[in-house]
Amino acid sequence: MQRITTHGLNMPKLGLGTWPMRGEECTGAVLSALALGYRHIDTAAMYGNEAEVGAALAQTPVARADIHVTTKVWPDNFAPDAMRRSLEASLASLRTGYVDLFLLHWPRPDTDLPKTLETLVRLKDDGLARAIGVSNFTVALMRRAVEEVGAPIACNQVEYHVLLDQSKVLAYARAHGIAVTAYAPLARGELARHPAVQRIAEKHGATVEQVALKWLLDQDGVAAIPKAARAASQQTNLDALNVTLDDADRAAIAALPKDVRIVKAGWPMDWD
Ligand SMILES: NC(=O)c1ccc[n+]([C@@H]2O[C@H](COP(=O)([O-])OP(=O)(O)OC[C@H]3O[C@@H](n4cnc5c(N)ncnc54)[C@H](OP(=O)(O)O)[C@@H]3O)[C@@H](O)[C@H]2O)c1
């Protein structure tokens, strides 16, 4: 499995998303993914499932040092003391002394960016997170984080799949050594509506999910975190790494609609 290394980050390119799993389904899914060879798990304080992920981390025979764990802090907790409390609670639930990547989950219009990023950096300096980053940041916000504040942002986790253009975010991220993690990489089932993706899948004896994942994973600096509750789907997604897409496939994918944004914020976002 290829990894992305930058600004303290050392992250396998394919991970397991855990939202909206809870309870035994979540613990079981994380355990099965680890048994299949996944070494990257994505959670968040907001998902309410860190204890279940922590139970899997405690039960798996895989060493903690070999697993990349990402968690996130919700904007209600961006103030310095609140962010530290949120991360400490996440670590207690996850039963670990550190996370590999700690992200600001969403920017909000009232976010004091310099202060919030300074707090994030302090938590990294204190050893609670190996790397820090952001999620749902536009180019304008990434630029402020990097050029105004000088924060060592290792990752921006954004919605990204074959039906959504993220070329501007990718260009800025690449120029500044920032990984892009694609969430909703399977476009939450929307792929089935596009015969062009189906045709590529048939050509390679693959599934549409595998085509969508391999298209992402072939890109420099891009990771993907499909959520899959069942071991069979987790294995299918892992096997995407064995699919080889060609220029004709990439041209067909480039011709798909690129404006399908599935995840919306609870407040106005200017994505351009
Ligand atoms: N940072 C953010 O703001 C943010 C926002 C959204 C999501 N995320 C993260 O990104 C992760 C993934 O995104 P997502 O869950 O929204 O969407 P997704 O991964 O694009 O889609 C998940 C759906 O695809 C299905 N699936 C998975 N593998 C499959 C396969 N091989 N064949 C057929 N169906 C398959 C799953 O089925 P099952 O239901 O059977 O598992 C589930 O219904 C989340 O779990 C979360 O960790 C982050």
The ligand as a MOL file (V3000), in Angstrom:
LIG
                    3D

  0  0  0     0  0            999 V3000
M  V30 BEGIN CTAB
M  V30 COUNTS 48 52 0 0 0
M  V30 BEGIN ATOM
M  V30 1 N -14.6390 15.4670 6.6590 0
M  V30 2 C -15.9260 15.4480 6.4010 0
M  V30 3 O -16.6350 16.4700 6.5090 0
M  V30 4 C -16.5610 14.1450 5.9570 0
M  V30 5 C -17.8520 14.1630 5.4040 0
M  V30 6 C -18.4020 12.9570 4.9850 0
M  V30 7 C -17.6800 11.7590 5.1330 0
M  V30 8 N -16.4250 11.7770 5.7000 0 CHG=1
M  V30 9 C -15.6570 10.5170 5.8820 0
M  V30 10 O -15.5660 9.8570 4.6270 0
M  V30 11 C -16.0380 8.5210 4.7530 0
M  V30 12 C -16.6080 8.0270 3.4390 0
M  V30 13 O -17.6180 8.8650 2.9360 0
M  V30 14 P -19.1620 8.4740 2.8580 0
M  V30 15 O -19.4210 7.4030 3.8400 0
M  V30 16 O -19.9220 9.7270 2.9760 0 CHG=-1
M  V30 17 O -19.3740 7.9490 1.3650 0
M  V30 18 P -18.7730 6.7760 0.4390 0
M  V30 19 O -17.5950 6.1460 1.0880 0
M  V30 20 O -18.6260 7.3930 -0.8960 0
M  V30 21 O -19.9870 5.7680 0.3310 0
M  V30 22 C -20.3590 4.8890 1.3680 0
M  V30 23 C -21.4260 3.9450 0.8140 0
M  V30 24 O -20.8190 3.1070 -0.1890 0
M  V30 25 C -21.1300 1.7580 0.1060 0
M  V30 26 N -20.0060 0.9180 -0.3400 0
M  V30 27 C -18.7590 0.8600 0.1500 0
M  V30 28 N -18.0000 -0.0020 -0.5390 0
M  V30 29 C -18.7960 -0.5340 -1.4800 0
M  V30 30 C -18.5900 -1.5020 -2.4950 0
M  V30 31 N -17.3980 -2.0740 -2.6760 0
M  V30 32 N -19.6450 -1.8320 -3.3030 0
M  V30 33 C -20.8470 -1.2320 -3.1420 0
M  V30 34 N -21.1020 -0.2970 -2.2030 0
M  V30 35 C -20.0750 0.0420 -1.3720 0
M  V30 36 C -21.3270 1.6860 1.5900 0
M  V30 37 O -22.1050 0.5500 1.8590 0
M  V30 38 P -22.4270 -0.0060 3.3530 0
M  V30 39 O -23.4770 0.9210 3.8610 0
M  V30 40 O -22.8840 -1.4050 3.1140 0
M  V30 41 O -21.1630 0.0880 4.1350 0
M  V30 42 C -22.0070 3.0180 1.8780 0
M  V30 43 O -23.3950 2.9210 1.6250 0
M  V30 44 C -17.0390 8.6050 5.9090 0
M  V30 45 O -17.3150 7.3370 6.4590 0
M  V30 46 C -16.3000 9.5160 6.8480 0
M  V30 47 O -15.3020 8.7900 7.5660 0
M  V30 48 C -15.8600 12.9600 6.0880 0
M  V30 END ATOM
M  V30 BEGIN BOND
M  V30 1 1 1 2
M  V30 2 2 2 3
M  V30 3 1 2 4
M  V30 4 1 4 5
M  V30 5 2 4 48
M  V30 6 2 5 6
M  V30 7 1 6 7
M  V30 8 2 7 8
M  V30 9 1 8 9
M  V30 10 1 8 48
M  V30 11 1 9 10
M  V30 12 1 9 46
M  V30 13 1 10 11
M  V30 14 1 11 12
M  V30 15 1 11 44
M  V30 16 1 12 13
M  V30 17 1 13 14
M  V30 18 2 14 15
M  V30 19 1 14 16
M  V30 20 1 14 17
M  V30 21 1 17 18
M  V30 22 2 18 19
M  V30 23 1 18 20
M  V30 24 1 18 21
M  V30 25 1 21 22
M  V30 26 1 22 23
M  V30 27 1 23 24
M  V30 28 1 23 42
M  V30 29 1 24 25
M  V30 30 1 25 26
M  V30 31 1 25 36
M  V30 32 1 26 27
M  V30 33 1 26 35
M  V30 34 2 27 28
M  V30 35 1 28 29
M  V30 36 1 29 30
M  V30 37 2 29 35
M  V30 38 1 30 31
M  V30 39 2 30 32
M  V30 40 1 32 33
M  V30 41 2 33 34
M  V30 42 1 34 35
M  V30 43 1 36 37
M  V30 44 1 36 42
M  V30 45 1 37 38
M  V30 46 2 38 39
M  V30 47 1 38 40
M  V30 48 1 38 41
M  V30 49 1 42 43
M  V30 50 1 44 45
M  V30 51 1 44 46
M  V30 52 1 46 47
M  V30 END BOND
M  V30 END CTAB
M  END
